[in-house]
Every structure is written in structure tokens, then in C-alpha cells.
Amino acid sequence: MDITVSDEVSQEYHELVKNILCNREFLKLSLYTHHQWTTRLMHSINVSYLSWFIARKLGCDEKAAARAGLLHDFCPYDFRAETPTGEHQAFYHPKAAADNSVAHFDVTDRELDAILSHMFPLGPLPRNKEAWIISIADKACAIAEGCHIAIALARRNRIVINPA
């Protein structure tokens, strides 16, 4: 699998996340439909870019926002399947994403908190600005994707995912 990044995408953003975007395990997210018509990979990229953009405008930690946005749904499995703990997917997947993120990348405490709390109010209260940004960006992207509206990097083929 290959990801093509257009010149419209900020090089600064791409530098922050390119090591995640070339990770084989992370790229498996392209195999799972998310919010009816997109993939979990494209959703994660959208949340990441929107979070990075907002964090940058607000003077927050844009690297943490970009990385946590990308990793918030790092769960390469079918969300329709029963979880190993029997918990509802809304409660289980943030913990699974956090575990996967820690297993594959050097994740900061700030990023980990954002991943674990992105489902607020269904999960824990976000404890830092970047976590709040991820939670809001996730909901905005989910609504847009559910309404078949291309958002963030899904617009105008800013990022194209090419199957192998």
C-alpha cells in the first residue's frame, strides 16, 4: 500500500506524521469501513490534519495533536465484532488504540491522554488542550463523513490511498 500526498498538504504536517503513515500495521486501517463510506485510515488522517490545524491556530502542541489524531482509532479489527472484554466498542476501542499506539510508536503522555479520552463524554474527561481538540475534531469528522461530505485531507485528493 502506498499513500500519495499532494503538494497542497503542509510539509510541516507531513513531517510530523510520516513515520506513522508508513507503518505496515497502521496502514491496515485501510481495510476497515468507518462512518459508512470512508475507511478508518482516511478518518484517522482527517482527524489528525484537522487537529493539527486547530492546534496550530490556537498555539497548542501541534505535533501531539497531529500524532494523537492519527492514532486515536488505531484498531486494525472490525468494530462490528464483539470485543474481548465484552465492553461496547465505544468504551473498548480507545484503550485498544492506546495499547496499539504504545506498542508501535513512542507515544507521549499528552498523546496517550488524547487517544484514551477522544470518545468523551462516553469516556474519560480530556485532561489537556490537545485531547479536547482530538475529541472535537473526531466528532466533526464523523458527522461530515456520515453525511458523505469530504473533509480535511479527503477533499480534492489531498491524500490518496493506493492499494498494493
C-alpha positions in Angstrom: 0.0 0.0 0.0 1.1 3.5 -0.8 -0.1 6.9 0.2 0.2 9.8 -2.2 0.4 13.2 -0.5 -0.3 16.2 -2.7 1.7 19.4 -2.7 -1.4 21.1 -1.0 -0.6 19.2 2.2 1.6 21.2 4.5 5.1 19.7 4.5 5.3 20.6 8.2 2.3 18.4 9.0 3.6 15.6 6.8 7.0 15.6 8.6 5.2 15.1 12.0 3.3 12.0 10.9 5.2 10.4 8.0 6.7 7.7 10.3 3.2 6.6 11.3 1.8 6.8 7.7 4.4 4.3 6.5 3.9 1.8 9.3 2.5 -1.5 7.9 0.3 -2.3 11.0 -1.1 1.2 11.0 -1.9 1.0 7.3 -4.1 -2.0 7.9 -6.7 0.6 9.0 -7.5 1.0 5.3 -9.2 -2.4 5.3 -12.0 -1.3 7.6 -15.0 0.8 6.7 -15.7 3.7 9.0 -18.7 6.0 9.3 -20.4 4.3 6.4 -18.4 5.3 3.4 -14.8 6.1 4.4 -12.1 3.9 5.8 -10.7 4.0 9.3 -7.4 5.1 7.8 -8.9 8.1 6.0 -10.9 9.0 9.0 -7.8 9.0 11.2 -5.9 11.1 8.7 -8.8 13.6 8.6 -8.9 13.8 12.4 -5.2 14.2 12.5 -5.0 17.0 10.0 -7.9 18.9 11.4 -6.5 18.6 14.9 -3.0 19.7 13.8 -4.6 22.7 12.0 -6.7 23.7 15.1 -3.8 23.2 17.5 -1.5 25.3 15.3 -4.1 28.2 15.2 -4.6 28.0 19.0 -0.9 27.8 19.8 -1.1 24.3 21.3 1.2 21.3 20.8 0.6 20.7 17.1 2.8 17.6 17.0 0.9 15.9 19.8 -2.4 16.9 18.1 -1.3 15.5 14.7 0.0 12.2 16.1 -2.8 11.6 18.6 -5.4 12.4 15.9 -3.8 9.8 13.6 -3.6 7.2 16.4 -6.9 7.7 18.1 -8.6 4.8 16.2 -5.5 2.6 15.7 -7.6 -0.6 16.0 -7.0 -2.9 13.0 -10.0 -5.1 13.6 -13.7 -5.0 12.7 -15.7 -2.7 15.1 -18.7 -4.9 14.4 -17.1 -7.8 16.1 -17.5 -8.4 19.8 -14.7 -7.0 21.9 -12.5 -9.4 24.0 -13.8 -7.8 27.2 -17.5 -7.7 26.2 -17.4 -3.9 26.5 -19.3 -1.8 23.9 -16.9 -0.7 21.1 -17.3 3.0 22.2 -15.6 2.2 25.5 -13.2 -0.6 24.4 -11.6 0.9 21.3 -9.8 3.9 22.9 -8.0 1.5 25.2 -7.1 -0.8 22.3 -5.9 2.2 20.2 -3.7 3.4 23.1 -2.2 -0.1 23.6 -1.5 -0.4 19.8 0.0 3.1 19.7 2.3 2.4 22.7 3.3 -1.0 21.1 4.3 0.5 17.8 5.4 4.1 18.4 6.9 6.4 21.1 3.8 8.0 22.4 3.9 10.9 24.9 1.6 11.2 27.9 -0.2 14.1 26.2 -0.8 11.9 23.1 -1.9 8.9 25.2 -4.4 11.1 27.1 -5.9 12.3 23.9 -6.2 8.8 22.5 -7.9 7.5 25.7 -10.3 10.4 26.0 -11.3 11.0 22.4 -14.8 9.5 23.0 -15.7 12.0 25.7 -18.4 12.2 27.1 -18.6 8.4 26.7 -15.1 8.0 28.1 -12.8 10.0 30.4 -12.6 13.7 30.5 -9.8 15.1 28.3 -7.0 16.5 30.5 -5.1 18.7 28.1 -5.9 21.1 25.2 -4.8 18.7 22.6 -7.1 15.9 24.0 -10.0 18.3 23.7 -9.1 19.2 20.2 -8.9 15.5 19.2 -12.3 14.8 20.8 -13.9 17.7 18.9 -12.2 17.0 15.6 -13.2 13.3 15.8 -16.8 14.3 16.2 -16.7 16.9 13.4 -15.1 14.4 11.0 -17.5 11.7 12.0 -20.5 13.9 11.2 -19.1 15.1 7.9 -18.2 11.5 6.9 -21.6 10.2 7.9 -23.2 12.9 5.7 -20.9 12.0 2.8 -19.0 15.3 3.0 -15.3 15.1 2.1 -13.4 16.9 4.9 -9.8 17.8 5.6 -7.4 15.7 3.5 -10.1 13.7 1.9 -11.0 16.8 -0.1 -9.7 17.3 -3.6 -7.5 14.2 -3.3 -5.0 15.8 -1.0 -4.2 12.3 0.2 -4.9 9.3 -1.9 -4.6 5.8 -0.5 -3.4 3.4 -3.2 -3.9 -0.3 -2.5 -0.9 -2.5 -3.2 
